[in-house]
Amino acid sequence: MNIYQEELLDHYENPSNYGTLPDPDISHEEDNPLCGDRIRMDLMVDDGIIKEVRFSGHGCTISQAAASMLTEEIEGKSLEEIKNLSRDDILDMIGIPLGPVRVKCALLALKVLKAGAYGIKGWPGEEDE
Amino acid sequence: MQTSDYRPLDVQSIRQDFPIFAVDPPLAFLDSAASTQTPRPVVDAMDAYYDTYRSNIHRGIYRISEEATEQYEIARQKIAKLINSPRTSQIVFTRNTTESINLVAYSWGSVNIKQGDEIVLTILEHHSNLVPWQLLAQRTGAKLRFLEITDKGLLDFTQLQDVLSEKTKLVAITHVSNVLGTINPIQSVIDVAHAVGATVLVDAAQSVPHFHVDVQQLDCDFLAFSGHKMCGPTGVGVLYGKMELLEKMPPFLGGGSMIRSVERDSSTYADVPAKFEAGTPSIAEAIGLGSAVDYLTQAGLASIHVHEQELVKYAHQRLEEIEGITIYGPEPHQKAGVVSFNLDGIHPHDVAGILDTHNIAIRAGHHCAQPLMKKFDVIATARASFYLYNTIDDVDRLCDALQKAQNLMTRRSK
């Protein structure tokens, strides 16, 4: 399947929840040193539940579309649920096969989210157990 | 660069030597600046070693070990001849350009660079000719200084006299930029550097594979290049050095092969080049590189250069027709077979990803040259690079696919 399919391109061109929050409870930003893609995630959290989320940054279709999809996924969820989001959850969400380099593009948003919320370092799927 | 050994390349016949192109539709491989494809004779030479005389070198008192030693040393002779090294023993086998440069930074650097000395680089350098000098500067307190480039990606020659001084102990400069393709006027740089008493290292990773480089004519002190960018295998590279420098340098890695005699607390070392070749080297790979030198010599480096010039001129002409394209670097006649570019509003990784779906391989990223990316205020570029097996058809496919990529990515925003 071609990785440049409609749904992904839609998210890239019209991303959900793009922007920043004025006074976020959690804000974190990281880049992928391999390609320079950069994502920032801002969260408003109330009683452990994500009330509002925004992402900003720049990068390729995959990294930006994955971030857009992820924000849709997590709004209204608890931080505990986010902790349990895995590499495979993101890949299922993207729904197309990716090579090892592009997988990191897809995972950048979740990496930023987990680092911001829990200080978890490392790529999803490669964290220290 | 057109010399007496010029004859037009028979590209179709050359392509027959590369099994990777025997698919339909053919692979348009436009990433030779990263690593080239391998022709059958090179693989055959390595297979012959593994199948018929596999053994260690410089040790065995038996026939096949003697043959392996002989073939390894013949490869060294071929490389010496290729770059016109005065003596074969001035050719040190390493793993790649990076290791060659690190060897100089650690060994030569440890006895020749001290606090307050200056090391001059250019903003065009690949990380492999930058980070080893940063590390050396951190170890010694030396200072790095940079020669800048013009907006067209050419070395700004006007600063040369300002940057180079009696404090300059080393100039480390790339012969050809891996990002922009710029062919640096290294002869002039070497002359000016020598006039202030500096030693010069040339990163020839992108030049030796593509045109004739003569170390005696250049009078460079060190020259480094990789086998895998010149139709050879990965895992073998070359350091050339002037004999008086190599002889005075301390060893880099310690171990077997590089010693003369070993006591409990100290050792004496073997002569150059063995002094710098500790441990069992990449034997098959060195033999493969020797075969690659034969292959390139047979095709003719002057012919390869002219062929690449034709491709890069045509590529510029066609690429410039694409709306919203930015091409980085100098005009075709001032550079090697490399084109770096960006399409408006499309991340270069997406450009490369879409081209991949058309079986076209290009590089996208920072090309291990982040300071240069910052200079052009971009995060990454797409890059197509050419070699002896590329055709006008490859360029056409590249440009047609770029047009399609642009249509795909900008269809709704228009």
Interface residues (C-beta under 8 A of the other chain):
Chain A: N2 I3 Y4 L9 E13 L34 C35 G36 D37 H58 G59 C60 T61 I62 R102 C105
Chain B: H347 H349 D350 G353 I354 T357 A364 G365 H366 M373 I379 A380 L408 M409 R412 S413
